[in-house]
Amino acid sequence: MGNIHQVITFGGRTFLTTEELATALSLSAQSIRKRYAQTGSYFELRPVKLPNRRLLWPADALAQLINRQA
């Protein structure tokens, strides 16, 4: 089964699912969910919470986080 990548746009911005964010950061999705539950963010990345409780993470904020770590 191949990877399914879906581009999600909302309000003119591009978002990643928790699973996509985890893959980009080489983490488990549960690690991101746990940190979000504890602090309300993942190292200053704040997701949009959908009515169905899914989290969408801004793709541009991910790029900023990666640049800060480099």
Contact map, one row per residue, 1 for C-alpha under 8 A:
1110000000000000000000000000000000000000000000000000000000000000000000
1111000000000000000000000000000000000000000000000000000000000000000000
1111100000000000000000000000000000000000000000000000000000000000000000
0111110000000000000000000000000000000000000000000000000000000000000000
0011111000000000000100000000000000000000000000000000000000000000000000
0001111100000000000000000000000000000000000000000000000000000000000000
0000111110000111000000000000000000000000000000000000000000000000000000
0000011111000111000000000000000000000000000000000000000000000000000000
0000001111111110000000000000000000000000000000000000000000000000000000
0000000111111110000000000000000000000000000000000000000000000000000000
0000000011111000000000000000000000000000000000000000000000000000000000
0000000011111100000000000000000000000000000000000000000000000000000000
0000000011111110000000000000000000000000000000000000000001000000000000
0000001111011111000000000000000000000000000000000000000001110000000000
0000001111001111100000000000000000000000000000000000000111100000000000
0000001100000111111110000000000000000000000000000000000111100000000000
0000000000000011111110000000000000000000000000000000011110000000000000
0000000000000001111111000000100110000000000000000000001110000000000000
0000000000000001111111100001100000000000000000000000000000000000000000
0000100000000001111111110000000000000000000000000000000000000000000000
0000000000000001111111111000100000000000000000000000000010000100000000
0000000000000000011111111111100100000000000000000000000000000000000000
0000000000000000001111111111100000000000000000000000000000000000000000
0000000000000000000111111110000000000000000000000000000000000000000000
0000000000000000000011111110000000000000000000000000000000000000000000
0000000000000000000001111111000000000000000000000000000000000000000000
0000000000000000000001111111101100000000000000000000000000000000000000
0000000000000000001001100111111100000000000000000000000000000000000000
0000000000000000011011100011111110000000000000000000000000000000000000
0000000000000000000000000001111111000000000000000000000000000000000000
0000000000000000000000000011111111100000000000000000000000000000000000
0000000000000000010001000011111111110000010000000000000000000000000000
0000000000000000010000000000111111111000000000000000000000000000000000
0000000000000000000000000000011111111100000000000000000000000000000000
0000000000000000000000000000001111111111110000000000000000000000000000
0000000000000000000000000000000111111111110000000000000000000000000000
0000000000000000000000000000000011111111100000000000000000000000000000
0000000000000000000000000000000001111111000000000000000000000000000000
0000000000000000000000000000000000111111110000000000000000000000000000
0000000000000000000000000000000000111111110001000000000000000000000000
0000000000000000000000000000000000111011111111100000000000000000000000
0000000000000000000000000000000100110011111111000000000000000000000000
0000000000000000000000000000000000000000111110000000000000000000100000
0000000000000000000000000000000000000000111111000000000000000000000000
0000000000000000000000000000000000000000111111100000000011001100100000
0000000000000000000000000000000000000001110111110000000011000000000000
0000000000000000000000000000000000000000100011111000001111000000000000
0000000000000000000000000000000000000000000001111100001110000000000000
0000000000000000000000000000000000000000000000111110111100000000000000
0000000000000000000000000000000000000000000000011111111100000000000000
0000000000000000000000000000000000000000000000001111110000000000000000
0000000000000000000000000000000000000000000000000111110000000000000000
0000000000000000000000000000000000000000000000001111111000000000000000
0000000000000000100000000000000000000000000000001111111100000000000000
0000000000000000110000000000000000000000000000111100111110000000000000
0000000000000011110000000000000000000000000000111100011111000000000000
0000000000000011110010000000000000000000000011110000001111101100000000
0000000000001111000000000000000000000000000011100000000111111100000000
0000000000000111000000000000000000000000000000000000000011111110000000
0000000000000100000000000000000000000000000000000000000001111111000000
0000000000000000000000000000000000000000000010000000000011111111100000
0000000000000000000010000000000000000000000010000000000011111111110000
0000000000000000000000000000000000000000000000000000000000111111111000
0000000000000000000000000000000000000000000000000000000000011111111100
0000000000000000000000000000000000000000001010000000000000001111111110
0000000000000000000000000000000000000000000000000000000000000111111111
0000000000000000000000000000000000000000000000000000000000000011111111
0000000000000000000000000000000000000000000000000000000000000001111111
0000000000000000000000000000000000000000000000000000000000000000111111
0000000000000000000000000000000000000000000000000000000000000000011111
